[in-house]
Amino acid sequence: MQWKTEYNKWINYEKIEGNLREKLLKMTEAELEDVFYTDLQFGTGGMRGEVGPGTNRMNIYTIRKANMGFAEYLLKNFKDAKTRGVVIAFDNRHYSESFALESARVMATMGIKTYLFESLRPTPELSFSIRHLSAIGGVVVTASHNPPQYNGYKIYDEYGCQLVPHLADQVIEYVNNVNDIFSIELESETILRRDGLITTIGKQIDDAYIEKIKKIQINPEINKGDIKIVFTPLHGTATKSALRILEECGYKSIFPVKSQCIPDPDFSTVKSPNPEDGEAFEQAILLGKEVDADILIATDPDADRVGLAVKDKSGKYILLTGNQTGAILLHYILSQREIKKTLPKNGVVFNTIVTSNFGAEIAMKYGLEVESTLTGFKFIGEKAQEIEDTFKEFVFGYEESYGYLIADFVRDKDSIQSVLMCAEAAAYYKQHNKTLYEVLHELYEEYGYYNESLTNISLKGISGAKKINQIMEDFRSNKPQKLKSLDIVRSEDYLESKKYSEGGVSNLKFPKSNVLKYIFNDGSWFVLRPSGTEPKLKIYVGVQSDNLNESIEKNEYIKQYVLKRIENLS
């Protein structure tokens, strides 16, 4: 078997780093097959996997191979790649700093000037720094909100945007051409620094980034003394930046969850460092009750996503979904910019094909264009770049998975911007005797009761990958037609780039992606999408009704139909 050939290369390599050989010797045959049967792939969020030995794991050798491919791509496609250089950042995870240094060593050994952050930084700051330094690209070592055993690697273009598929595919070709990962020889860090090929960056970039974020404020003069904010970075990279922006913008009552401000790679105070998970807010809720906070804000480990919890009428903290937070932010930004006459006539709001229609309805009320992209914020970043020199203007970009971008000097989702705007919206409405919970329900009354859900089915290893393919093929070849009173009037196959409706078949103008979407006659929909970074099948459902209970019931009915059909597959 081919995986055994790879295993033998690793086990027999005399100079293998650290304890990798020891770990291999302790593995069962099934475990060995899993770590060698394939190479880590670039998905919607780059390369991501469990840390450990093997071609299908994150380790010093797969990091070197990935960087060698990225370096070759840059050198072949950009004449000034060496002088413009690459920016490298990292998060708080196990081996992140050493993986970042190895990335810098590969780039610098290839003659590419490298800017390496002195310590952990938010991913959006990496995006900002690329354009700020006029670099040719960037790298961030992070696994976002994945469990502690994971790490990852994301690559960025000269515009601070993650590489979109047709560019990532080119990088992958160069990566795959690296046949012997043990043959990559690197110059020492000392010599590379001496020769000016590795430069440390930090405070100067921080200051420039924070100054840019301050400018997104719409009502900087509002009363910020009364609003009480609990903040947790969930052990990640947002602590300094988020607290600094709030303090420098005048927020007085900020209460950090101190135990979670420690950059702990094991995330020891949470089951999952994911602001989408209500359990991640447990300590924030305790502190919130103690200080009577108005809002609770949590960011994920690499600080590109943000979660928000607000008080309901009974005083209980309710975790908002990404779609709900997006709707509130959109309403606040657009209504206030309209009042101040700064809302552009040719403004565009970007979302994704799995984002609720809620925010789109709000945007269209204000006369803005709404454009949907595939899942993955890189596609929103790409669109922001496309319209930069046109008559159109970027106004807001977001996706249901808790990622928002208010101003596009960053080309990735930015929780630091979002923290500031959530705080401003809460302070503004408190000044007008409203909570964000009340604002949300006012929006429901105006636009209808939207309800969305996301279900993840975990399917690991070779068998899991086969099962996901089986499920997708079954829905693709046997399209659902009717669920009770709901008729499916349109289906969209993003792998085939086809839209099927009563009017016939037409083409979809999206990059190819293994995604299926089904739209019902009342506007409800569901989507099936294999995760690009985790061994999961994602099931999205979106509905809208005249009352909350009806929308919840409709969502549950559609979700159970999909789950039962999957369960019945042999």
MARMARKE-263249 format. One line per field, with one value per residue (C-alpha): residue in three letters; x, y, z; residue number from 1; chain. Coordinates in steps of 0.25 Angstrom, whole numbers. Each point is the difference from the previous one (the first is absolute). Example, Ala and Ser with C-alpha at 12.3 -4.5 7.8 and 13.67 -1.06 7.14 Angstrom:
BEGIN
r <- [ala/ser]
x <- [49/6]
y <- [-18/14]
z <- [31/-2]
k <- [1/2]
c <- [A/A]
***
This chain:
BEGIN
r <- [met/gln/trp/lys/thr/glu/tyr/asn/lys/trp/ile/asn/tyr/glu/lys/ile/glu/gly/asn/leu/arg/glu/lys/leu/leu/lys/met/thr/glu/ala/glu/leu/glu/asp/val/phe/tyr/thr/asp/leu/gln/phe/gly/thr/gly/gly/met/arg/gly/glu/val/gly/pro/gly/thr/asn/arg/met/asn/ile/tyr/thr/ile/arg/lys/ala/asn/met/gly/phe/ala/glu/tyr/leu/leu/lys/asn/phe/lys/asp/ala/lys/thr/arg/gly/val/val/ile/ala/phe/asp/asn/arg/his/tyr/ser/glu/ser/phe/ala/leu/glu/ser/ala/arg/val/met/ala/thr/met/gly/ile/lys/thr/tyr/leu/phe/glu/ser/leu/arg/pro/thr/pro/glu/leu/ser/phe/ser/ile/arg/his/leu/ser/ala/ile/gly/gly/val/val/val/thr/ala/ser/his/asn/pro/pro/gln/tyr/asn/gly/tyr/lys/ile/tyr/asp/glu/tyr/gly/cys/gln/leu/val/pro/his/leu/ala/asp/gln/val/ile/glu/tyr/val/asn/asn/val/asn/asp/ile/phe/ser/ile/glu/leu/glu/ser/glu/thr/ile/leu/arg/arg/asp/gly/leu/ile/thr/thr/ile/gly/lys/gln/ile/asp/asp/ala/tyr/ile/glu/lys/ile/lys/lys/ile/gln/ile/asn/pro/glu/ile/asn/lys/gly/asp/ile/lys/ile/val/phe/thr/pro/leu/his/gly/thr/ala/thr/lys/ser/ala/leu/arg/ile/leu/glu/glu/cys/gly/tyr/lys/ser/ile/phe/pro/val/lys/ser/gln/cys/ile/pro/asp/pro/asp/phe/ser/thr/val/lys/ser/pro/asn/pro/glu/asp/gly/glu/ala/phe/glu/gln/ala/ile/leu/leu/gly/lys/glu/val/asp/ala/asp/ile/leu/ile/ala/thr/asp/pro/asp/ala/asp/arg/val/gly/leu/ala/val/lys/asp/lys/ser/gly/lys/tyr/ile/leu/leu/thr/gly/asn/gln/thr/gly/ala/ile/leu/leu/his/tyr/ile/leu/ser/gln/arg/glu/ile/lys/lys/thr/leu/pro/lys/asn/gly/val/val/phe/asn/thr/ile/val/thr/ser/asn/phe/gly/ala/glu/ile/ala/met/lys/tyr/gly/leu/glu/val/glu/ser/thr/leu/thr/gly/phe/lys/phe/ile/gly/glu/lys/ala/gln/glu/ile/glu/asp/thr/phe/lys/glu/phe/val/phe/gly/tyr/glu/glu/ser/tyr/gly/tyr/leu/ile/ala/asp/phe/val/arg/asp/lys/asp/ser/ile/gln/ser/val/leu/met/cys/ala/glu/ala/ala/ala/tyr/tyr/lys/gln/his/asn/lys/thr/leu/tyr/glu/val/leu/his/glu/leu/tyr/glu/glu/tyr/gly/tyr/tyr/asn/glu/ser/leu/thr/asn/ile/ser/leu/lys/gly/ile/ser/gly/ala/lys/lys/ile/asn/gln/ile/met/glu/asp/phe/arg/ser/asn/lys/pro/gln/lys/leu/lys/ser/leu/asp/ile/val/arg/ser/glu/asp/tyr/leu/glu/ser/lys/lys/tyr/ser/glu/gly/gly/val/ser/asn/leu/lys/phe/pro/lys/ser/asn/val/leu/lys/tyr/ile/phe/asn/asp/gly/ser/trp/phe/val/leu/arg/pro/ser/gly/thr/glu/pro/lys/leu/lys/ile/tyr/val/gly/val/gln/ser/asp/asn/leu/asn/glu/ser/ile/glu/lys/asn/glu/tyr/ile/lys/gln/tyr/val/leu/lys/arg/ile/glu/asn/leu/ser]
x <- [0/5/-2/10/11/-2/0/14/6/-4/4/13/4/12/-2/-14/-4/-4/-8/-7/6/-4/-14/0/4/-11/-11/-9/0/-14/6/12/-8/-8/12/6/-11/-1/7/-7/-8/-4/-14/-9/9/13/8/-5/2/4/14/9/9/-4/-4/-14/4/5/15/13/1/-14/2/13/-6/-12/9/10/-12/-5/14/1/-13/3/14/-6/-11/5/13/1/-3/13/1/-15/0/-10/-6/-2/-8/-4/-10/0/0/10/12/-6/12/10/-8/0/15/1/-8/9/12/-5/-4/13/8/-6/4/-14/1/-9/-7/-3/-8/7/-12/-14/-9/-15/-1/-7/13/8/-10/2/15/2/-6/6/14/-3/4/-2/-8/-2/0/-7/1/-13/-11/-11/-10/4/3/14/6/-2/9/0/6/-7/6/-3/1/6/-14/-1/-10/1/4/-13/-1/6/13/0/0/13/6/-4/7/13/-2/-3/13/8/3/9/-4/13/9/-4/12/-2/10/1/-9/13/6/-14/-2/14/-2/-13/-9/-8/-4/-9/-12/-10/-4/1/-10/-9/-1/-3/-11/-6/-1/-7/-10/-3/-5/-12/-7/-13/-4/13/-7/-10/-1/10/0/-12/1/6/8/6/10/7/10/-1/15/3/6/-10/3/9/-6/-14/2/9/-11/-11/8/6/-14/-5/-7/2/-7/7/1/9/-1/14/1/-2/9/12/4/-2/3/-9/-12/-1/-12/-9/-5/2/6/-11/-9/-11/-1/-8/8/12/-7/-2/11/-4/-15/5/8/-12/-10/10/2/-13/6/-8/7/10/10/8/11/6/14/6/-10/-7/-14/-8/-12/-10/-9/-11/-10/-15/-12/2/15/5/12/-4/11/-3/3/9/-12/-7/13/2/-14/1/14/-6/-12/8/11/-10/-10/11/7/-13/-2/14/-1/12/-7/5/-11/8/4/1/-2/6/-5/1/-9/-3/-2/-14/-9/-3/12/-2/-14/5/11/-10/-9/11/2/13/4/2/9/2/13/4/3/13/4/10/-11/-5/14/2/-13/5/12/-8/-8/11/2/-14/-12/-5/4/2/-10/0/4/-4/-3/-9/12/3/9/-2/7/-4/12/8/14/0/-4/-4/-11/5/-5/8/-9/-12/3/0/-13/-7/4/-5/-13/-3/4/-8/-13/2/1/-14/-5/1/7/6/-10/-11/6/0/-14/-4/7/-8/-13/4/7/-6/5/12/6/13/7/13/2/14/1/14/6/14/11/-1/-13/-6/5/-7/-13/0/2/-11/-10/3/-1/-14/-6/7/-6/-13/-5/-10/-13/-11/-1/-14/-5/14/3/15/-1/15/13/14/12/13/9/-7/-2/-15/-13/-13/-14/-13/6/10/15/10/14/5/11/8/13/-3/-2/-7/-12/-15/-11/-15/-10/-15/-12/-1/15/5/12/11/14/9/15/12/9/13/8/-6/-5/-15/-12/-7/-15/-6/-15/-6/-15/-9/-14/-10/3/12/-6/-4/14/6/-9/2/15/0/-9/9/12/-6/-3/14/6/-10/3/15/-2/-8/12/7]
y <- [0/14/6/-11/6/14/-6/-7/13/7/-11/-2/15/1/15/0/11/-1/-12/-3/-13/-4/4/-8/-13/1/1/-12/-4/7/13/0/-2/12/9/-4/-4/14/14/12/7/15/2/12/4/-4/-12/-5/-13/-7/2/-12/-9/-3/6/2/7/14/-1/7/-8/3/14/1/-7/10/12/-5/-1/14/5/-6/6/14/-1/-5/10/13/6/8/-11/0/15/2/-12/-8/3/-12/0/-11/-3/-6/-15/-11/2/12/9/-11/-3/15/1/-12/7/12/-8/-7/14/6/-11/1/15/6/11/-4/8/-9/5/1/-8/-4/9/0/-6/13/8/-10/4/15/-1/-6/12/10/-6/-1/-15/-10/-10/-5/-12/-3/-12/-3/-10/10/-6/-14/-9/1/-12/8/10/6/9/11/7/14/8/14/6/-6/-10/-16/-6/-4/-14/3/6/-10/-11/6/0/-14/-4/5/-6/-14/2/-1/-15/-1/8/-4/6/14/6/14/10/4/10/8/1/4/11/5/1/7/-11/-1/12/1/9/3/14/8/-9/-1/16/1/-11/6/14/-5/-7/12/7/-10/6/7/6/2/11/-9/-3/-12/1/-7/-12/-12/-10/-14/-5/-13/-4/-15/-1/6/11/12/4/12/5/-1/6/11/4/1/7/10/3/4/-13/1/-13/-11/-13/-11/-14/-1/-15/0/11/-9/-6/-14/-10/-10/9/-6/8/-4/-12/7/13/4/12/-7/-10/5/-8/9/12/-7/8/13/-2/-2/13/7/-4/5/14/1/1/5/-9/-11/-1/-12/-2/-13/-3/7/12/0/-5/7/-5/9/-3/10/1/-4/6/-9/4/-14/1/-5/-4/6/-8/6/3/8/8/3/5/9/5/3/7/9/3/3/8/8/3/4/10/5/0/-8/-12/-2/-1/-11/-8/-15/-10/-14/-12/-15/-11/-5/13/4/8/9/9/1/5/11/4/1/9/10/-1/-8/-12/-13/-10/-15/-8/-14/-3/5/14/0/1/13/5/-3/8/12/1/-2/13/8/8/1/9/-10/1/-11/2/-13/-15/-11/-15/-8/-6/12/7/15/11/15/7/-7/5/-15/-10/-11/-1/9/-2/12/9/-8/1/16/0/-9/9/12/-5/-5/14/7/-8/0/16/-2/-9/-13/-13/-7/-11/10/5/-14/-2/13/-5/-13/8/8/-10/-14/-10/-7/-12/-8/-12/-7/-15/-6/-15/-5/-10/-3/-7/-8/-6/14/6/-11/2/15/-3/-10/10/11/-10/-5/14/5/-12/-1/14/2/6/2/1/0/14/4/-1/1/10/1/-8/5/-9/8/-12/-1/15/-2/6/-9/6/0/9/-10/-1/12/2/5/10/-5/-8/-15/-5/-13/7/-3/10/-2/11/-1/7/9/4/-10/-8/-10/-2/-12/3/-9/9/4/-1/-10/-14/4/1/14/1/14/3/14/4/12/1/9/-4/-6/-13/-3/3/-9/-11/1/0/-12/-8/3/-4/-13/-4/2/-7/-12/-1/-1/-10/-9/-1/-13]
z <- [0/-4/15/5/-10/6/14/-3/-5/13/10/-7/-1/9/3/3/9/15/4/-13/-1/14/-3/-13/7/10/-11/-5/-14/-2/6/-9/-12/4/2/-13/-10/-6/1/8/-10/-2/3/3/11/-5/5/14/7/13/5/-2/-9/-14/-13/5/12/4/3/-3/-13/-6/4/-8/-12/0/1/-11/-9/4/-2/-14/-4/5/-7/-13/-1/6/-4/12/10/7/3/3/9/9/13/10/13/9/11/14/-4/2/-9/-6/3/-5/-13/-2/1/-9/-10/1/-2/-13/-6/4/-4/-14/0/4/10/12/11/12/11/14/7/-3/-8/-5/-14/-5/4/-9/-11/3/1/-14/-7/11/-4/-14/1/-11/9/14/9/13/9/6/1/4/9/-2/12/7/-8/-13/-6/-14/-11/-8/-12/-5/-12/-2/3/14/-5/2/-14/-7/-7/-13/6/12/-11/-6/13/3/-13/5/13/-7/-8/13/0/11/12/8/-11/3/6/8/4/14/6/5/-14/-6/10/-2/-15/2/-5/13/7/12/0/11/7/-13/-7/12/1/-14/0/13/-6/-13/9/8/-13/-2/12/-5/13/8/8/7/14/3/15/3/-9/7/-8/3/-9/-2/-11/4/2/-14/-6/1/15/-2/-13/4/14/-6/-10/10/10/-10/-6/14/5/15/6/-7/8/-6/4/6/0/-15/-4/2/-13/4/-12/7/2/14/4/-12/-7/-13/-3/-9/2/-8/12/11/10/-3/7/13/7/-7/5/14/0/-8/11/11/-7/-6/-14/-12/-10/0/-12/-3/-11/-6/2/-12/2/-14/6/11/8/7/12/4/11/-3/7/12/2/-6/-9/-14/-10/-13/-13/-11/-8/11/4/-15/-1/12/-5/-14/5/10/-11/-11/8/6/-12/-7/11/-2/-15/-1/-6/-15/-11/-7/13/0/12/-2/7/-4/-6/14/7/4/-9/12/-1/-15/2/9/-10/-12/8/1/-15/0/-9/6/-6/5/-1/3/15/4/3/-11/-10/7/1/-15/-3/8/-8/-13/3/6/-13/-5/3/11/14/11/11/8/-1/8/1/10/6/9/-10/-3/-7/2/-8/-10/3/5/-10/10/11/11/14/5/-9/4/15/-1/-9/9/12/-7/-4/14/6/-11/3/15/-1/-7/11/-9/2/-13/3/-1/-13/-6/3/-6/-13/1/0/-12/-8/4/10/-6/6/-4/5/-3/3/-1/-3/4/-9/2/-8/-13/3/4/-13/-8/8/-3/-15/1/6/-9/-12/5/1/-13/-8/7/2/11/-6/11/15/5/-5/-4/-15/-4/-12/-2/3/-2/-2/2/-5/-13/0/-4/5/-2/0/-6/-11/-4/3/1/3/14/0/12/1/0/14/6/5/-2/3/-1/1/3/-5/13/-1/10/-4/5/-4/0/1/4/8/-6/12/9/-2/1/-9/3/-1/-1/1/-2/2/1/6/6/15/7/4/-14/-5/10/-3/-15/2/8/-10/-11/8/4/-14/-4/12/-2/-14/3/11/-10/-9/1]
k <- [1/2/3/4/5/6/7/8/9/10/11/12/13/14/15/16/17/18/19/20/21/22/23/24/25/26/27/28/29/30/31/32/33/34/35/36/37/38/39/40/41/42/43/44/45/46/47/48/49/50/51/52/53/54/55/56/57/58/59/60/61/62/63/64/65/66/67/68/69/70/71/72/73/74/75/76/77/78/79/80/81/82/83/84/85/86/87/88/89/90/91/92/93/94/95/96/97/98/99/100/101/102/103/104/105/106/107/108/109/110/111/112/113/114/115/116/117/118/119/120/121/122/123/124/125/126/127/128/129/130/131/132/133/134/135/136/137/138/139/140/141/142/143/144/145/146/147/148/149/150/151/152/153/154/155/156/157/158/159/160/161/162/163/164/165/166/167/168/169/170/171/172/173/174/175/176/177/178/179/180/181/182/183/184/185/186/187/188/189/190/191/192/193/194/195/196/197/198/199/200/201/202/203/204/205/206/207/208/209/210/211/212/213/214/215/216/217/218/219/220/221/222/223/224/225/226/227/228/229/230/231/232/233/234/235/236/237/238/239/240/241/242/243/244/245/246/247/248/249/250/251/252/253/254/255/256/257/258/259/260/261/262/263/264/265/266/267/268/269/270/271/272/273/274/275/276/277/278/279/280/281/282/283/284/285/286/287/288/289/290/291/292/293/294/295/296/297/298/299/300/301/302/303/304/305/306/307/308/309/310/311/312/313/314/315/316/317/318/319/320/321/322/323/324/325/326/327/328/329/330/331/332/333/334/335/336/337/338/339/340/341/342/343/344/345/346/347/348/349/350/351/352/353/354/355/356/357/358/359/360/361/362/363/364/365/366/367/368/369/370/371/372/373/374/375/376/377/378/379/380/381/382/383/384/385/386/387/388/389/390/391/392/393/394/395/396/397/398/399/400/401/402/403/404/405/406/407/408/409/410/411/412/413/414/415/416/417/418/419/420/421/422/423/424/425/426/427/428/429/430/431/432/433/434/435/436/437/438/439/440/441/442/443/444/445/446/447/448/449/450/451/452/453/454/455/456/457/458/459/460/461/462/463/464/465/466/467/468/469/470/471/472/473/474/475/476/477/478/479/480/481/482/483/484/485/486/487/488/489/490/491/492/493/494/495/496/497/498/499/500/501/502/503/504/505/506/507/508/509/510/511/512/513/514/515/516/517/518/519/520/521/522/523/524/525/526/527/528/529/530/531/532/533/534/535/536/537/538/539/540/541/542/543/544/545/546/547/548/549/550/551/552/553/554/555/556/557/558/559/560/561/562/563/564/565/566/567/568/569/570]
c <- [A/A/A/A/A/A/A/A/A/A/A/A/A/A/A/A/A/A/A/A/A/A/A/A/A/A/A/A/A/A/A/A/A/A/A/A/A/A/A/A/A/A/A/A/A/A/A/A/A/A/A/A/A/A/A/A/A/A/A/A/A/A/A/A/A/A/A/A/A/A/A/A/A/A/A/A/A/A/A/A/A/A/A/A/A/A/A/A/A/A/A/A/A/A/A/A/A/A/A/A/A/A/A/A/A/A/A/A/A/A/A/A/A/A/A/A/A/A/A/A/A/A/A/A/A/A/A/A/A/A/A/A/A/A/A/A/A/A/A/A/A/A/A/A/A/A/A/A/A/A/A/A/A/A/A/A/A/A/A/A/A/A/A/A/A/A/A/A/A/A/A/A/A/A/A/A/A/A/A/A/A/A/A/A/A/A/A/A/A/A/A/A/A/A/A/A/A/A/A/A/A/A/A/A/A/A/A/A/A/A/A/A/A/A/A/A/A/A/A/A/A/A/A/A/A/A/A/A/A/A/A/A/A/A/A/A/A/A/A/A/A/A/A/A/A/A/A/A/A/A/A/A/A/A/A/A/A/A/A/A/A/A/A/A/A/A/A/A/A/A/A/A/A/A/A/A/A/A/A/A/A/A/A/A/A/A/A/A/A/A/A/A/A/A/A/A/A/A/A/A/A/A/A/A/A/A/A/A/A/A/A/A/A/A/A/A/A/A/A/A/A/A/A/A/A/A/A/A/A/A/A/A/A/A/A/A/A/A/A/A/A/A/A/A/A/A/A/A/A/A/A/A/A/A/A/A/A/A/A/A/A/A/A/A/A/A/A/A/A/A/A/A/A/A/A/A/A/A/A/A/A/A/A/A/A/A/A/A/A/A/A/A/A/A/A/A/A/A/A/A/A/A/A/A/A/A/A/A/A/A/A/A/A/A/A/A/A/A/A/A/A/A/A/A/A/A/A/A/A/A/A/A/A/A/A/A/A/A/A/A/A/A/A/A/A/A/A/A/A/A/A/A/A/A/A/A/A/A/A/A/A/A/A/A/A/A/A/A/A/A/A/A/A/A/A/A/A/A/A/A/A/A/A/A/A/A/A/A/A/A/A/A/A/A/A/A/A/A/A/A/A/A/A/A/A/A/A/A/A/A/A/A/A/A/A/A/A/A/A/A/A/A/A/A/A/A/A/A/A/A/A/A/A/A/A/A/A/A/A/A/A/A/A/A/A/A/A/A/A/A/A/A/A/A/A/A/A/A/A/A/A/A/A/A/A/A/A/A/A/A]
***
